[in-house]
Structures are given as structure tokens and as C-alpha cells.
């Protein structure tokens, strides 16, 4: 059977079907390769009898990390899994694919797994449920160097709206991996049901990718009954959608979570051995909404080369926002270009920065820049928030990875960190490009006080490449910070707003120098505040802030002033001196 000419029909799920057949076995089904090989072979036989002409080794979670064992045990599991699949496929028109889980393991462990499969005689490989393509080309090249005629599929797991859990859009990811000459096929599997994967596939122009295309949907979406995850879906419905996938050019079909031999049997009946080149239906693409007429005043100022003044206001710790709003009104009267709002700084709960941004824009016609961390939200919550900001006309966001949750609170508060600021910036750009919302201007943070500034600068370049248009720096007080700021200005194409935080007391200076990550206050400046009263300290704060602003004028594109303790009047004094 030539894979390029015929439909390749894979088996369905092993893990979820195994738990249906053997509910008393609560261990991961990969252990059954060794402990109950007869069960695995029986399931394979059911899938092959249903019409599958390709089966996956029962090794999806066969990694040291997933099974909490050493690589030697993993190799034993792989050998048993290969033996089980081989026995089931013996003397049958059925191919065996070495099944590989998401490749976020240690590279040496992945190479060890690949070597084990290659030594066993594997020539077909499936990298499935991937969230990105990190290291993928290294692994495909390695396989082809050992087995030049290997057939390799890379399949990505996407949500119903076409994004991976790392925030990557399917169309960009698929297009990129198709450049890998070692890949024979690409596709989608898991997370989504057949209708949503059909809809996503229709957006990908698969007939012009130059690769065979694979889709293996979940049976649908699960529910939990008596503590068990159950997929309550019709095999006939699943088969109808798979038939539609074939009609638009999908070459490889199969099932993922929740699918059973009955699902595959119904798909086999629908396909009835058809060639993939027959009955292809042209795909009509949906027209994307047009957001090009939405204006972004702040972005326009930056493009025009105007020096920008952005001022940060801390959100309140309770629902009384009168002081916050009053401060914002005063900042507008001063003529500042933007108000930035921190997102629960140092992991302490505050009023939501995005909701405050919407309120400022709606009620005061200000241009807010809400900070958005990766600490507290998964990709779904982040997307929902971004769409809400777009609805409210807030078109500027600052992306930060986020401060870690304090150790004492970790038992009660779990950080998410599904992605970092680079991935988030790229995700926001893709949302706009896909026509899901208005065009956001994305800002990033730059720590000019970083001990390894070369690494910080390399990360800034990655952020810039991901769509960051300007950087707001940490406060600049030391000689090293000034040097790093100039280096960044000479290196980056994105605009730079130099950070200034007025120091208002000796205690404040000590706290920032000793306890605030990313802030470096020289000892001589700390000593200047010793013994000063409030008025004298504020006078010194104004002088130092103005001196810093003037000194970094030639290698910045504006200023980022951080208001201490809501003292907006202090910011006003500084701006009057500039």
C-alpha cells in the first residue's frame, strides 16, 4: 500500500479505550505492555478487524518523566510494546508506527527512545499531540540519518480555535514544519473533536502544503461521570466528519481520545477503500473581519517618532478605586501619552489591570497599557481577556512572564506559566493577524539591571521578533544600567522607554535596593536619603529623576515613570522640570 495514494486509516485511542475495557487497572496503560500484553494485543486486533491499516505502538507516555521511571525501564516498555503491535499486525495489511509523545523531554531521553525503536526495526514514526516544533527537526533528521526510508508524521494538538497550548496558531506552525524535508506528513490530533478539527483543517490550504496531511480527532468532548472521564459521542457522527476531511484532501485519518473500534469501523465503512485523489471538495474560506479602520493613538505617536511619556499607576488592593481614578485624571491633565497598570505585582492580588484599563479608556478617554502576566492564566483565559480588551477599545498591552508566587502561598495559589512573554507576544500578534480582534500594540519589559545583560538582550530580540513594538525598562540608576540601556538602544529596532522610579525616603531606597528584584540602587544614592524629611526627600527624588531622564535622553524614545505610593503630584513635579 502506497501511503501517498491511499487513505491510511489508523486505530483509535489506546489509553481511554483500555480504561473502558479494564476499569480496575488504574495504572497508565503503557505498563500493560509488560504486565498484560494479551490485553493490548486484543485491543489491536479489534481495531484491525474494524478496518485500521495502521496501528500505533502503545508508547505515548513512555518517557521517564511521564512514567516516573528510568530510561532502562522505558526501553523494556518500548520493546514489549513493539512485540505486542508486531504480533497483532502479523500477516495483516497493517503498518506499525512508533508512537512518540510531546517532545518536551530531555533530548537525550528522546534520542534513547528513537534508538530503541530503530533497533527494533521501526521504519514509521508518529510524533503526536505536539504543542510546538521545538527540536522536532533535530529528531526527524536523526531518524532519517539512521533510516533513510523512514516515514515520519508530526501531528499537533490544537484547541477548537486553532491554537496549541503554547499559543501557536496552527496555520503558522504547519506552514513552518512543512519546510522540514525529513517530514513526510503533518497534521492535527487530540484536544478537539472532529467538527472543530475539520473547521481548522479548512483554513490550512492543505492541498498546497507539499506534505501528506493527517487528522486524528478526539471522539468529541468529555464529561466526568462518577469520577471517570467519558466521551459520549456517536461513532456514525464521527465517521461523517472524517469522511468530510477526506473529501477536502486529508490522506491519513484516525482517532484520538475517546475513540473506539466502533468509531474506526464506521469510518472504514464511510471510506470504503476510496483513493484520496477522488471526490475532493474545494474549500471555501471564511471572510475575515476587517479591523484595519480601528485607530491606535499611542501606536500612531510612536510611528511618528514622538517621544512618549508613559506613567504607571498601581492598581488598588480593594474595590475602592476613587484614588486611582483621581490620579489617572490628573495624569491626563498633565498630557501623558499612556497610563500603564501592573498585573498583580509581586504576585499580590490587586484589582484586575485589564478591567481598570477598560474603565480608563471608556470613562477618561486615556490610552492605557495594562500589564498581562503569564503567571495566572492559561491560554484560554488569556485569549478571552484579549478579546474583551479589543471590544473595549484597549489596543495596547505589556506582556511579562510575571513574578513567582511567594513560597508560603504555593500550597494555596498555583502559578500557571503555560507560556512565557515571548510566546504571549507572538500569540497576540497571531490573534490580530487571524482577524479575531483589532491590532494590538504589544510592549515588553527590559531589565537593564540584569546580571547577564547579554542574555537579557537576546531575549529582547526574540520578543521583538515576536511582535513587541517597544520596551519599558526597569529603573535606571547605576552606570552599568546606563551602559546596558545604550547597548539595547543600539541593538534593538523596537522603541525604548527608559524607566524611572522616584525614591521617596531612606526606607524606600533600602527596600528597593535590597528586596525588589530587577531594581539596582547604588549605595551612595541610598545614603543621600538618610535623615531627610518627606519634603526634602521628594525634592531629592525630583532632582535625581530629572537628572536620569536628561542623561538617557539620547538613547531612549521616551520615559516610563513609575508612580511611588500613588504620589501623582510627585510625577507632576518631575514632568514640569523636563
MIVEX-392704 format. One record per residue (C-alpha): y, x, z; residue number from 1. Coordinates in steps of 0.02 Angstrom, whole numbers, plus 50000, padded with zeros to 5 digits. Example, Ala and Ser with C-alpha at 12.3 -4.5 7.8 and 13.67 -1.06 7.14 Angstrom:
<pts>
(pt (49775; 50615; 50390); 1),
(pt (49947; 50684; 50357); 2),
</pts>
This chain:
<pts>
(pt (50000; 50000; 50000); 1),
(pt (50168; 50072; 49947); 2),
(pt (50299; 50040; 50081); 3),
(pt (50441; 50039; 49954); 4),
(pt (50361; 49900; 49853); 5),
(pt (50276; 49784; 49977); 6),
(pt (50328; 49695; 50134); 7),
(pt (50270; 49789; 50287); 8),
(pt (50229; 49664; 50423); 9),
(pt (50225; 49741; 50596); 10),
(pt (50142; 49673; 50751); 11),
(pt (50244; 49587; 50884); 12),
(pt (50281; 49633; 51063); 13),
(pt (50154; 49727; 51167); 14),
(pt (50241; 49725; 51337); 15),
(pt (50287; 49541; 51350); 16),
(pt (50125; 49483; 51270); 17),
(pt (50022; 49594; 51384); 18),
(pt (50107; 49515; 51536); 19),
(pt (50063; 49342; 51468); 20),
(pt (49881; 49389; 51443); 21),
(pt (49862; 49489; 51604); 22),
(pt (49990; 49423; 51730); 23),
(pt (49904; 49506; 51877); 24),
(pt (49939; 49681; 51808); 25),
(pt (50117; 49717; 51863); 26),
(pt (50121; 49899; 51808); 27),
(pt (50204; 49949; 51645); 28),
(pt (50088; 49912; 51501); 29),
(pt (50086; 50095; 51444); 30),
(pt (49971; 50133; 51591); 31),
(pt (49846; 50008; 51519); 32),
(pt (49814; 50132; 51378); 33),
(pt (49715; 50231; 51506); 34),
(pt (49668; 50100; 51636); 35),
(pt (49622; 49954; 51521); 36),
(pt (49604; 50017; 51341); 37),
(pt (49497; 49866; 51296); 38),
(pt (49644; 49750; 51332); 39),
(pt (49761; 49847; 51218); 40),
(pt (49632; 49853; 51077); 41),
(pt (49603; 49666; 51096); 42),
(pt (49790; 49631; 51076); 43),
(pt (49798; 49743; 50922); 44),
(pt (49651; 49650; 50846); 45),
(pt (49741; 49485; 50873); 46),
(pt (49896; 49549; 50783); 47),
(pt (49796; 49622; 50639); 48),
(pt (49698; 49460; 50622); 49),
(pt (49865; 49368; 50618); 50),
(pt (49916; 49468; 50464); 51),
(pt (50001; 49625; 50529); 52),
(pt (49978; 49776; 50416); 53),
(pt (50068; 49895; 50533); 54),
(pt (50049; 49918; 50721); 55),
(pt (50149; 50018; 50847); 56),
(pt (50069; 50132; 50974); 57),
(pt (50088; 50063; 51149); 58),
(pt (50207; 50203; 51198); 59),
(pt (50381; 50126; 51203); 60),
(pt (50410; 50178; 51384); 61),
(pt (50300; 50334; 51376); 62),
(pt (50428; 50456; 51446); 63),
(pt (50437; 50549; 51612); 64),
(pt (50596; 50455; 51658); 65),
(pt (50530; 50280; 51621); 66),
(pt (50357; 50301; 51698); 67),
(pt (50411; 50420; 51837); 68),
(pt (50278; 50549; 51799); 69),
(pt (50267; 50723; 51724); 70),
(pt (50251; 50766; 51540); 71),
(pt (50066; 50807; 51559); 72),
(pt (50029; 50627; 51610); 73),
(pt (50137; 50565; 51467); 74),
(pt (50032; 50665; 51344); 75),
(pt (49874; 50586; 51414); 76),
(pt (49950; 50413; 51392); 77),
(pt (50000; 50454; 51213); 78),
(pt (49826; 50517; 51170); 79),
(pt (49746; 50361; 51241); 80),
(pt (49873; 50251; 51152); 81),
(pt (49837; 50337; 50987); 82),
(pt (49650; 50318; 51012); 83),
(pt (49669; 50133; 51051); 84),
(pt (49775; 50100; 50897); 85),
(pt (49657; 50201; 50788); 86),
(pt (49506; 50103; 50846); 87),
(pt (49594; 49939; 50811); 88),
(pt (49653; 49992; 50638); 89),
(pt (49489; 50074; 50585); 90),
(pt (49428; 50015; 50414); 91),
(pt (49575; 49895; 50400); 92),
(pt (49726; 49897; 50285); 93),
(pt (49839; 49937; 50432); 94),
(pt (49959; 50080; 50464); 95),
(pt (49992; 50155; 50635); 96),
(pt (50169; 50202; 50688); 97),
(pt (50205; 50318; 50833); 98),
(pt (50323; 50212; 50937); 99),
(pt (50467; 50304; 51019); 100),
(pt (50589; 50233; 51146); 101),
(pt (50778; 50256; 51150); 102),
(pt (50806; 50444; 51141); 103),
(pt (50920; 50468; 51291); 104),
(pt (50787; 50576; 51373); 105),
(pt (50789; 50765; 51392); 106),
(pt (50774; 50838; 51217); 107),
(pt (50629; 50950; 51266); 108),
(pt (50531; 50797; 51326); 109),
(pt (50560; 50708; 51161); 110),
(pt (50501; 50861; 51065); 111),
(pt (50346; 50869; 51175); 112),
(pt (50309; 50686; 51136); 113),
(pt (50334; 50716; 50950); 114),
(pt (50219; 50868; 50955); 115),
(pt (50084; 50766; 51040); 116),
(pt (50092; 50631; 50907); 117),
(pt (50095; 50760; 50766); 118),
(pt (49944; 50849; 50839); 119),
(pt (49852; 50683; 50845); 120),
(pt (49884; 50658; 50660); 121),
(pt (50031; 50537; 50660); 122),
(pt (50125; 50526; 50496); 123),
(pt (50227; 50368; 50531); 124),
(pt (50362; 50362; 50664); 125),
(pt (50471; 50223; 50733); 126),
(pt (50624; 50262; 50840); 127),
(pt (50665; 50089; 50907); 128),
(pt (50790; 49996; 51016); 129),
(pt (50917; 50136; 50995); 130),
(pt (51095; 50115; 51062); 131),
(pt (51166; 50260; 50962); 132),
(pt (51112; 50402; 50848); 133),
(pt (51134; 50547; 50969); 134),
(pt (51010; 50686; 50924); 135),
(pt (50921; 50572; 50800); 136),
(pt (50948; 50687; 50651); 137),
(pt (50879; 50833; 50753); 138),
(pt (50719; 50738; 50787); 139),
(pt (50696; 50674; 50609); 140),
(pt (50722; 50850; 50541); 141),
(pt (50595; 50916; 50666); 142),
(pt (50465; 50787; 50613); 143),
(pt (50490; 50824; 50428); 144),
(pt (50479; 51012; 50459); 145),
(pt (50306; 50983; 50534); 146),
(pt (50251; 50843; 50418); 147),
(pt (50347; 50835; 50255); 148),
(pt (50273; 50669; 50200); 149),
(pt (50308; 50581; 50366); 150),
(pt (50382; 50405; 50356); 151),
(pt (50520; 50381; 50486); 152),
(pt (50609; 50220; 50537); 153),
(pt (50762; 50215; 50650); 154),
(pt (50798; 50043; 50724); 155),
(pt (50948; 49995; 50830); 156),
(pt (50965; 49859; 50961); 157),
(pt (51120; 49753; 50939); 158),
(pt (51194; 49603; 51027); 159),
(pt (51223; 49440; 50933); 160),
(pt (51397; 49501; 50884); 161),
(pt (51327; 49659; 50805); 162),
(pt (51364; 49794; 50934); 163),
(pt (51247; 49909; 51028); 164),
(pt (51253; 49925; 51217); 165),
(pt (51353; 50085; 51190); 166),
(pt (51486; 49987; 51098); 167),
(pt (51445; 50045; 50922); 168),
(pt (51460; 49924; 50777); 169),
(pt (51300; 49901; 50678); 170),
(pt (51384; 49920; 50509); 171),
(pt (51462; 50088; 50555); 172),
(pt (51304; 50152; 50638); 173),
(pt (51188; 50100; 50497); 174),
(pt (51303; 50174; 50366); 175),
(pt (51310; 50339; 50461); 176),
(pt (51123; 50360; 50490); 177),
(pt (51087; 50319; 50308); 178),
(pt (51161; 50490; 50269); 179),
(pt (51009; 50569; 50353); 180),
(pt (50896; 50618; 50209); 181),
(pt (50747; 50630; 50327); 182),
(pt (50753; 50445; 50370); 183),
(pt (50651; 50330; 50259); 184),
(pt (50705; 50165; 50336); 185),
(pt (50836; 50097; 50454); 186),
(pt (50852; 49931; 50540); 187),
(pt (50880; 49819; 50690); 188),
(pt (50768; 49759; 50831); 189),
(pt (50769; 49684; 51005); 190),
(pt (50910; 49607; 51111); 191),
(pt (50946; 49469; 50984); 192),
(pt (50845; 49326; 50914); 193),
(pt (50803; 49301; 50730); 194),
(pt (50955; 49198; 50682); 195),
(pt (51080; 49321; 50753); 196),
(pt (50992; 49471; 50676); 197),
(pt (50992; 49376; 50511); 198),
(pt (51179; 49350; 50527); 199),
(pt (51209; 49532; 50570); 200),
(pt (51099; 49591; 50427); 201),
(pt (51200; 49488; 50305); 202),
(pt (51354; 49591; 50349); 203),
(pt (51271; 49759; 50309); 204),
(pt (51255; 49759; 50118); 205),
(pt (51077; 49820; 50140); 206),
(pt (51035; 49824; 49955); 207),
(pt (51159; 49966; 49930); 208),
(pt (51112; 50073; 50081); 209),
(pt (50985; 50178; 49988); 210),
(pt (50857; 50151; 50126); 211),
(pt (50719; 50028; 50160); 212),
(pt (50780; 49901; 50288); 213),
(pt (50685; 49840; 50440); 214),
(pt (50715; 49693; 50557); 215),
(pt (50608; 49652; 50710); 216),
(pt (50694; 49515; 50811); 217),
(pt (50655; 49451; 50983); 218),
(pt (50570; 49281; 50985); 219),
(pt (50733; 49208; 51047); 220),
(pt (50820; 49220; 51215); 221),
(pt (50726; 49224; 51380); 222),
(pt (50731; 49112; 51532); 223),
(pt (50662; 49151; 51704); 224),
(pt (50529; 49032; 51772); 225),
(pt (50451; 49067; 51942); 226),
(pt (50515; 49245; 51936); 227),
(pt (50440; 49283; 51766); 228),
(pt (50536; 49309; 51604); 229),
(pt (50480; 49182; 51475); 230),
(pt (50525; 49165; 51290); 231),
(pt (50512; 48981; 51246); 232),
(pt (50529; 48982; 51056); 233),
(pt (50440; 48909; 50907); 234),
(pt (50335; 49031; 50802); 235),
(pt (50371; 48924; 50650); 236),
(pt (50559; 48936; 50677); 237),
(pt (50542; 49125; 50698); 238),
(pt (50445; 49134; 50534); 239),
(pt (50575; 49032; 50440); 240),
(pt (50713; 49154; 50490); 241),
(pt (50603; 49304; 50446); 242),
(pt (50573; 49227; 50276); 243),
(pt (50761; 49217; 50251); 244),
(pt (50775; 49400; 50298); 245),
(pt (50651; 49447; 50163); 246),
(pt (50747; 49343; 50036); 247),
(pt (50904; 49448; 50064); 248),
(pt (50810; 49612; 50042); 249),
(pt (50730; 49658; 50208); 250),
(pt (50574; 49760; 50172); 251),
(pt (50500; 49780; 50346); 252),
(pt (50475; 49633; 50464); 253),
(pt (50401; 49621; 50637); 254),
(pt (50427; 49553; 50810); 255),
(pt (50500; 49619; 50971); 256),
(pt (50512; 49546; 51146); 257),
(pt (50430; 49376; 51168); 258),
(pt (50337; 49375; 51003); 259),
(pt (50150; 49345; 51000); 260),
(pt (50009; 49348; 50871); 261),
(pt (50053; 49168; 50831); 262),
(pt (50230; 49221; 50780); 263),
(pt (50160; 49355; 50665); 264),
(pt (50031; 49233; 50595); 265),
(pt (50167; 49110; 50546); 266),
(pt (50272; 49249; 50468); 267),
(pt (50121; 49308; 50369); 268),
(pt (50093; 49133; 50302); 269),
(pt (50275; 49118; 50250); 270),
(pt (50275; 49285; 50160); 271),
(pt (50103; 49263; 50083); 272),
(pt (50098; 49441; 50016); 273),
(pt (50258; 49425; 49913); 274),
(pt (50340; 49578; 49839); 275),
(pt (50508; 49616; 49915); 276),
(pt (50589; 49627; 49744); 277),
(pt (50562; 49443; 49711); 278),
(pt (50673; 49296; 49756); 279),
(pt (50815; 49397; 49832); 280),
(pt (50962; 49287; 49876); 281),
(pt (51139; 49357; 49854); 282),
(pt (51228; 49369; 50020); 283),
(pt (51396; 49284; 50036); 284),
(pt (51505; 49373; 50162); 285),
(pt (51617; 49275; 50279); 286),
(pt (51803; 49299; 50254); 287),
(pt (51880; 49395; 50398); 288),
(pt (52034; 49327; 50488); 289),
(pt (52197; 49412; 50441); 290),
(pt (52289; 49488; 50590); 291),
(pt (52399; 49604; 50486); 292),
(pt (52555; 49498; 50517); 293),
(pt (52544; 49525; 50706); 294),
(pt (52683; 49645; 50758); 295),
(pt (52668; 49776; 50894); 296),
(pt (52841; 49829; 50951); 297),
(pt (52782; 49978; 51050); 298),
(pt (52674; 50043; 50908); 299),
(pt (52820; 50024; 50788); 300),
(pt (52932; 50127; 50903); 301),
(pt (52802; 50264; 50911); 302),
(pt (52780; 50266; 50722); 303),
(pt (52969; 50277; 50701); 304),
(pt (52970; 50433; 50810); 305),
(pt (53068; 50357; 50954); 306),
(pt (53046; 50441; 51123); 307),
(pt (52953; 50318; 51233); 308),
(pt (52982; 50281; 51416); 309),
(pt (52830; 50204; 51500); 310),
(pt (52834; 50163; 51685); 311),
(pt (52682; 50125; 51792); 312),
(pt (52681; 49988; 51924); 313),
(pt (52536; 49974; 52045); 314),
(pt (52459; 49800; 52048); 315),
(pt (52462; 49718; 52220); 316),
(pt (52311; 49712; 52335); 317),
(pt (52334; 49524; 52364); 318),
(pt (52388; 49375; 52262); 319),
(pt (52571; 49389; 52311); 320),
(pt (52646; 49464; 52154); 321),
(pt (52830; 49425; 52187); 322),
(pt (52874; 49607; 52220); 323),
(pt (52776; 49665; 52069); 324),
(pt (52862; 49541; 51953); 325),
(pt (53032; 49582; 52025); 326),
(pt (53001; 49766; 51992); 327),
(pt (52948; 49727; 51813); 328),
(pt (53107; 49626; 51784); 329),
(pt (53213; 49772; 51843); 330),
(pt (53119; 49892; 51729); 331),
(pt (53154; 49778; 51582); 332),
(pt (53339; 49778; 51627); 333),
(pt (53333; 49968; 51627); 334),
(pt (53269; 49964; 51448); 335),
(pt (53099; 50045; 51474); 336),
(pt (52984; 50030; 51324); 337),
(pt (52823; 49989; 51416); 338),
(pt (52752; 49950; 51587); 339),
(pt (52580; 50019; 51625); 340),
(pt (52466; 49938; 51754); 341),
(pt (52323; 50031; 51838); 342),
(pt (52149; 49954; 51841); 343),
(pt (52095; 49958; 52024); 344),
(pt (52148; 50141; 52051); 345),
(pt (52033; 50250; 52159); 346),
(pt (51908; 50106; 52146); 347),
(pt (52008; 49996; 52268); 348),
(pt (52018; 49813; 52220); 349),
(pt (52186; 49755; 52154); 350),
(pt (52248; 49609; 52050); 351),
(pt (52171; 49624; 51877); 352),
(pt (52278; 49735; 51765); 353),
(pt (52244; 49634; 51608); 354),
(pt (52292; 49468; 51688); 355),
(pt (52453; 49545; 51752); 356),
(pt (52487; 49617; 51579); 357),
(pt (52468; 49444; 51502); 358),
(pt (52588; 49372; 51631); 359),
(pt (52718; 49508; 51599); 360),
(pt (52709; 49482; 51412); 361),
(pt (52714; 49293; 51422); 362),
(pt (52849; 49272; 51555); 363),
(pt (52958; 49427; 51535); 364),
(pt (52927; 49475; 51353); 365),
(pt (52882; 49651; 51408); 366),
(pt (52763; 49768; 51318); 367),
(pt (52630; 49804; 51450); 368),
(pt (52492; 49935; 51438); 369),
(pt (52351; 49878; 51552); 370),
(pt (52229; 50015; 51601); 371),
(pt (52048; 49973; 51562); 372),
(pt (51909; 50069; 51652); 373),
(pt (51726; 50085; 51606); 374),
(pt (51677; 50077; 51790); 375),
(pt (51672; 49891; 51824); 376),
(pt (51624; 49803; 51661); 377),
(pt (51482; 49806; 51538); 378),
(pt (51515; 49793; 51352); 379),
(pt (51510; 49602; 51352); 380),
(pt (51639; 49585; 51491); 381),
(pt (51748; 49716; 51407); 382),
(pt (51745; 49626; 51241); 383),
(pt (51786; 49459; 51323); 384),
(pt (51936; 49538; 51410); 385),
(pt (51998; 49620; 51249); 386),
(pt (51987; 49456; 51154); 387),
(pt (52084; 49373; 51294); 388),
(pt (52219; 49506; 51285); 389),
(pt (52230; 49480; 51098); 390),
(pt (52252; 49293; 51123); 391),
(pt (52393; 49328; 51246); 392),
(pt (52480; 49447; 51126); 393),
(pt (52446; 49604; 51230); 394),
(pt (52412; 49736; 51098); 395),
(pt (52414; 49898; 51197); 396),
(pt (52280; 49963; 51316); 397),
(pt (52249; 50127; 51403); 398),
(pt (52065; 50172; 51414); 399),
(pt (51998; 50275; 51558); 400),
(pt (51822; 50309; 51618); 401),
(pt (51877; 50263; 51795); 402),
(pt (51872; 50336; 51969); 403),
(pt (51700; 50333; 52052); 404),
(pt (51659; 50205; 52185); 405),
(pt (51678; 50282; 52359); 406),
(pt (51512; 50338; 52432); 407),
(pt (51522; 50221; 52581); 408),
(pt (51536; 50069; 52466); 409),
(pt (51399; 50114; 52342); 410),
(pt (51268; 50004; 52427); 411),
(pt (51378; 49851; 52403); 412),
(pt (51478; 49895; 52247); 413),
(pt (51384; 49957; 52095); 414),
(pt (51478; 50051; 51960); 415),
(pt (51431; 50006; 51782); 416),
(pt (51485; 50154; 51675); 417),
(pt (51388; 50091; 51522); 418),
(pt (51503; 50197; 51415); 419),
(pt (51649; 50318; 51430); 420),
(pt (51830; 50314; 51373); 421),
(pt (51789; 50393; 51203); 422),
(pt (51660; 50259; 51164); 423),
(pt (51775; 50122; 51229); 424),
(pt (51918; 50181; 51117); 425),
(pt (51805; 50178; 50966); 426),
(pt (51737; 50007; 51015); 427),
(pt (51913; 49934; 51025); 428),
(pt (51954; 50005; 50854); 429),
(pt (51796; 49928; 50780); 430),
(pt (51837; 49757; 50854); 431),
(pt (52002; 49762; 50761); 432),
(pt (51925; 49827; 50600); 433),
(pt (51796; 49689; 50605); 434),
(pt (51933; 49558; 50611); 435),
(pt (51886; 49494; 50782); 436),
(pt (52058; 49520; 50857); 437),
(pt (52231; 49590; 50822); 438),
(pt (52253; 49777; 50802); 439),
(pt (52261; 49863; 50971); 440),
(pt (52355; 50023; 51001); 441),
(pt (52241; 50125; 51113); 442),
(pt (52308; 50253; 51235); 443),
(pt (52213; 50386; 51329); 444),
(pt (52231; 50492; 51484); 445),
(pt (52254; 50681; 51477); 446),
(pt (52231; 50788; 51633); 447),
(pt (52343; 50940; 51610); 448),
(pt (52290; 50997; 51784); 449),
(pt (52106; 51010; 51737); 450),
(pt (52024; 51172; 51792); 451),
(pt (51938; 51187; 51623); 452),
(pt (52077; 51127; 51510); 453),
(pt (51990; 51184; 51351); 454),
(pt (51851; 51058; 51387); 455),
(pt (51982; 50925; 51428); 456),
(pt (52070; 50961; 51263); 457),
(pt (51907; 50949; 51165); 458),
(pt (51878; 50779; 51245); 459),
(pt (52055; 50728; 51198); 460),
(pt (52017; 50772; 51017); 461),
(pt (51864; 50660; 51025); 462),
(pt (51972; 50520; 51096); 463),
(pt (52099; 50547; 50958); 464),
(pt (51961; 50537; 50827); 465),
(pt (51903; 50376; 50909); 466),
(pt (52073; 50296; 50882); 467),
(pt (52184; 50347; 51029); 468),
(pt (52364; 50350; 50966); 469),
(pt (52448; 50428; 51118); 470),
(pt (52406; 50515; 51281); 471),
(pt (52482; 50486; 51452); 472),
(pt (52464; 50644; 51556); 473),
(pt (52436; 50674; 51739); 474),
(pt (52594; 50729; 51833); 475),
(pt (52660; 50900; 51779); 476),
(pt (52721; 51015; 51917); 477),
(pt (52635; 51184; 51901); 478),
(pt (52661; 51324; 51775); 479),
(pt (52482; 51302; 51716); 480),
(pt (52512; 51116; 51688); 481),
(pt (52665; 51154; 51580); 482),
(pt (52566; 51280; 51479); 483),
(pt (52423; 51157; 51455); 484),
(pt (52545; 51020; 51405); 485),
(pt (52621; 51131; 51271); 486),
(pt (52447; 51180; 51210); 487),
(pt (52400; 50997; 51195); 488),
(pt (52561; 50958; 51102); 489),
(pt (52524; 51096; 50977); 490),
(pt (52341; 51043; 50957); 491),
(pt (52341; 50854; 50952); 492),
(pt (52408; 50740; 50817); 493),
(pt (52424; 50595; 50939); 494),
(pt (52587; 50572; 51035); 495),
(pt (52603; 50636; 51213); 496),
(pt (52697; 50554; 51357); 497),
(pt (52724; 50682; 51495); 498),
(pt (52677; 50621; 51668); 499),
(pt (52798; 50623; 51815); 500),
(pt (52764; 50553; 51988); 501),
(pt (52912; 50567; 52107); 502),
(pt (52863; 50640; 52275); 503),
(pt (52947; 50539; 52413); 504),
(pt (52902; 50630; 52575); 505),
(pt (52816; 50781; 52650); 506),
(pt (52668; 50672; 52697); 507),
(pt (52661; 50603; 52520); 508),
(pt (52666; 50780; 52449); 509),
(pt (52523; 50835; 52563); 510),
(pt (52418; 50684; 52519); 511),
(pt (52439; 50707; 52332); 512),
(pt (52406; 50894; 52339); 513),
(pt (52251; 50877; 52449); 514),
(pt (52172; 50708; 52412); 515),
(pt (52221; 50648; 52239); 516),
(pt (52104; 50704; 52101); 517),
(pt (52194; 50766; 51946); 518),
(pt (52359; 50800; 52034); 519),
(pt (52414; 50977; 52073); 520),
(pt (52570; 51002; 52180); 521),
(pt (52624; 51183; 52212); 522),
(pt (52638; 51234; 52394); 523),
(pt (52822; 51281; 52377); 524),
(pt (52864; 51104; 52321); 525),
(pt (52764; 51031; 52466); 526),
(pt (52863; 51141; 52585); 527),
(pt (53029; 51081; 52513); 528),
(pt (52999; 50909; 52589); 529),
(pt (52963; 50967; 52765); 530),
(pt (53088; 50892; 52887); 531),
(pt (53179; 50783; 52758); 532),
(pt (53227; 50604; 52797); 533),
(pt (53197; 50464; 52671); 534),
(pt (53364; 50478; 52581); 535),
(pt (53356; 50667; 52568); 536),
(pt (53176; 50660; 52508); 537),
(pt (53222; 50534; 52373); 538),
(pt (53367; 50642; 52319); 539),
(pt (53249; 50790; 52301); 540),
(pt (53123; 50679; 52209); 541),
(pt (53256; 50632; 52081); 542),
(pt (53307; 50813; 52055); 543),
(pt (53129; 50877; 52034); 544),
(pt (53082; 50734; 51918); 545),
(pt (53234; 50761; 51807); 546),
(pt (53200; 50949; 51803); 547),
(pt (53020; 50918; 51748); 548),
(pt (53075; 50791; 51616); 549),
(pt (53203; 50911; 51543); 550),
(pt (53084; 51058; 51543); 551),
(pt (52947; 50967; 51448); 552),
(pt (53063; 50876; 51328); 553),
(pt (53025; 50988; 51178); 554),
(pt (52836; 50968; 51189); 555),
(pt (52819; 50784; 51229); 556),
(pt (52856; 50623; 51136); 557),
(pt (52915; 50529; 51289); 558),
(pt (52890; 50506; 51475); 559),
(pt (52761; 50421; 51584); 560),
(pt (52841; 50385; 51754); 561),
(pt (52728; 50331; 51896); 562),
(pt (52819; 50223; 52023); 563),
(pt (52779; 50275; 52202); 564),
(pt (52756; 50132; 52326); 565),
(pt (52843; 50006; 52210); 566),
(pt (53009; 50100; 52229); 567),
(pt (53080; 50043; 52063); 568),
(pt (53255; 50092; 52122); 569),
(pt (53198; 50273; 52127); 570),
(pt (53140; 50261; 51945); 571),
(pt (53310; 50190; 51901); 572),
(pt (53398; 50340; 51979); 573),
(pt (53289; 50459; 51879); 574),
(pt (53319; 50368; 51715); 575),
(pt (53507; 50367; 51746); 576),
(pt (53503; 50557; 51757); 577),
(pt (53408; 50580; 51594); 578),
</pts>
